[in-house]
């Protein structure tokens, strides 16, 4: 299967910073391990004032507890984002990513992060070493897509199989599960996000995958992959309307030309709330609780599509402006 979708390998690697207002670059990495009741969510963003510096965090969600390492550092390697404590090495563009963390994570309950952000304090040794073997073709967001240009002008995603280990204190977990990545670059200002916007991505053992993005009531995008190596561009999305409580169930829909994905979901206990500070800073946890001006929550879900069980993340956003 042509996983790179004729996109040059260089597009997977970090780009040369540009002298453009709010120019930045971001990477994300997910591993959804239902067997161990564990999710890893990593995110990287270049500092807007000095792009050689990356903001990086690793959040490990184990049940209803979140272990977060969040810091800044100079770029470690031209082969991926991050710094020595938390980074990605793109070992083979569009085929193999390696995500590593070694440091200490501050432990908070998922519920407490809806009330306040993490602060300095006691932390638990945390180590992550895992590989994403990509199994689906690259989805590239078409440039100029309505209402997305200011948030992610160039955007790529893939899903696949995650293998590796996670260590929390003296506990060690062998990981073999579904996962995903994404990579964006260009001018980025999260102030443009609309209240009610959202992002839902999912993967299935058969190789099927999808992403549904709603940036405003009229701006829908994403893709559907049926496991045959073909990417179908989404034209209509129906996002969930429920709350975020563990055990809640619902449906979301992604519609493309010629195919439709109607996916049921169940919210797990594995949730991490994040504050956004434009143009592109983030905090783990909500700085002003539910009155935080701009925020989102990464929610791990069990999902099902035409009888096949899979895994994914739902990221609903809200704005108080």
N, C-alpha and C positions, 0 to 999 in steps of 0.2 A: 504494500500500500504506500502511496506517495504521501507521507506524513507532512512534508514541508509545504505542500500545496503550491509549489513553484515560487515560494517566498525565499529570498536569499538567506543563507545561514547567518549572515551578519546581522539580520534583523532580530535574531534571538539574543544577541550580545549587547552589552551596554554601548550607548551611542556617545559621540563627542558632544559635550554640552554646547548649546547655542546661545548667542547673545540676543535673546528674545525675551520680552517680559514674561515672567512666570514659567519660563521653560523648565521642564523637569522630566523625570523618568521614574516609573514605578514597576515593581515586580510583586507578584503574589504567589503563594504556594499553599495548597490544602492537602491534608491527608485525613480521610474519614474512616476511622477504625471502630466499627460498631462492636466487634468481638471484645475489644478491650475497653469499650465505652470511652473512647479517646479521640480527640481531634487535634491536629496541629494546624495552626493558621499562622503563616509568616507573611510580613509585608515590608517592603523597602521603598523609600522615596528619597530622591536627591534633595539636599538642602537648597532652597530657592536662592540663597545669597552666595553660596559656595558649593557648586554642584559636585565637586570631588568628594564632599562629605555626604554620607548616606545616613538617613534615619532608618533604623531597622528594628523590628521586633519579632519575637517568637512567642506566640501564645499556645500553650498546651492546655487543652480543656479535658479534664478527667472527671467524668460525672458532672456534678454541679460546681466543681472547683476549677479555677483558672490560675495557671502559673505563667507569669509574664516577665520576659526579659525585654526591655525597651531602652535603646540608647542611640548614640551617634558615633560615627567613626569614619576615618579616611578610607576610601575605596581600597579593598584588599587586593583585587585582581581584575585584569581586563576581561576575564572569563565569566563574570557575573557580578551581581550587586552585593553590597554589604561590607562588613569589616570583620576583624578577627573573631569577635564573640558570636556573630550570627551572619551567615552569608550563604550564597548559592554559587556553585560552580556548574556552568553549563558544559558538561563533558562532551556532548555531541548535540549541536544545535538541532532543535525540533525533534530530538529523539531521547535524550537522557539528561536530566537535571539532578544535581545532588544538593541537598539542603542540610546545613550543619549549624548547630548551636552548642556552645559549651560555656557555661557561666552559672548564674543563679537566677531563679525566678521568684518574684513576689507572689505569694499565694493569696487569692481572694475568692470569695464565692461569686458565682455569676450574678446572683441577685444583688450583692453589694456594689457591683460595678455599675448598676443602674442608678446608684445614689451618689457615687463619687469616683474620681479617678485614682489610679494607683499613686502612691507617694513612696519616698525612700523608707526603708525599714527592713526587718528581717527577711531573708530570702533563702530558698531551698535550692541546693545544687540541681542543675538542670542540664541535660545533654541530649541532643537530637542528632541522629545521623541516618538519613534516609535518601533513597533515590526514587525519582519519578521516571518510569519507563513509559514514554508517550505511546499511545495506541490509537489515537484519533488524529486526523489531519488538522493542521493549523486553521483556526477560524480567524480571519482578518476583518475587523470592522471597516466597512467602506468609508473612506475619507469624505467628510462633508455630511455625514449622517445627521439628520435633524436633532438639534439640542444636545448632541454629544461632543461637538467639536472642541468646546472649551474645557471639557473634563478629561477626555481621552482621545486626542486627535489621531494617533496611531495606536491600535490596540490589537493584541494577538492572544489566543487561548488554545490550550490543548488539555486533554484528560488522559489518564492511563492508570498504571498499577504502581503502588508505592510499596517498597520493601525497605526494612532497616530496623532501627532500635530507638526507643525513647527511655531515658533514665530520669526519674524524679526521686531525689533523695536516694534511698537504698532500694527503690523498686525499679525493675527493668522490664520493659515490654518489647516483645518481638512484633514487628509491624508487617502486615501483608494485607493491603486494602486498596480501595479505589482512591484516586486523588486527581488534582488538577493544578494548572498554573495559569498565570496571565502576565502580560508585559505591555506597558503603554509608555509612550514618550511624546513630547511636544509641549506647547503651552498648556498649563493646567491650573485652573482656579476653581476650587470646590464651591466657591460662593454661588456658582451658577446652578448648583443642584436644586431641584424643586422638591417641595414637601410631597411625600408620597412616592417618590421615585424608588426604584428597587432593582435588584440584581439577583437572579436565581440560576445557579449552574448545577449540573448533575451528570453523573457517570453511571454506567451499568456494566456488569461483567461481560455481556455479549459484545461490548465495544460501542454500543450506542451512547450518545451523549447529547447534551443540549445546553444552551444558555438563553435566558429570557431577560431582557433589559427594558425597563420602562422609565424614561427620563422625565416625561411629563405625560399628561393624559393623552396627548396626540402623538408622542414620539416613542415608537416601539422598535426594537431591533433584537438581534440575537441569531441563533442558528439551530438547526436540527441535523444530527448525523445518525443515520439508520444502521451504521455498521458496515456500509458498503463503500466507504471511502469518498462519498459525495457529501458536500456541505450544502444545505438548503437554507437560504436566508429567510429569517423570521420577519413577518410583516405585521403581526398582531400578537399582543401579549395580554393575558388577563392575570393580574397579580393577586396573591392571597389578600384577604381582607381581615383575617383573624388576628388575634393578639400573638404574643410571643411565648406563652407559657408552655413548659414541657408537657407532652402528651396531647397537645392540641393537634387536630387533623384538619385537612382541607385539600383544595385542588388549585392548581394553576395550569394555564394553557398557553402553549406557544404554537402559532400557526404560520406555516410557510406555504409557498406555492407548491401544491401537490401533496403536502403531508401536514399532519397535525399531531402534536404531542399533548395529550391530556394526562397530567401527572398528579397523583395523590401524594401527600406528604404527611409525616408525623414529626413534630418538633421534639428533639431530644433535650436532655438537660444541658447539653454542651453549647453554651452561648457566651459571647464576649461582646460587650458594648464598647463603642469607641467614639470619642469626640473628634470632630473635624474643625480646624481653625484655618480659614482661608489665608494664603492661597493653597497650601498643601501640607500643613502640619496635622498631626494626630496625637491624641492621648488615649491610653488604654483606660477605659472607664469614662463615665460622664462627669465632666468638671463641675456642672451645676445640676446634677441629677436630671430629672425629667424636664427641667427648664433649660437644659443645654441648648444653645442656639442652633447648632448643626451637628448631627450625629448619625451613626448607623449601628447596627448590631449584626455580627456574623453568627448565624444560627445554623447549627448542623441538623440535618434532617434525614430521616429514612424516607425513601421515595419509592414509588412503584409506577411503572408505565407498561400497560398492556400485560399485566401479570408478572413482569420481571422486577425484582427488587434491586434497588440501587442506593446511591448515596449522593448527597449534595449539600450546598449551602444556600441559604436565603439571606440576603442583606437588604432589609428595608431601611430607608433613610427618612429623616424628618428635619424640617427647618422651622424655627420659631419666628423667622422674619416674615 
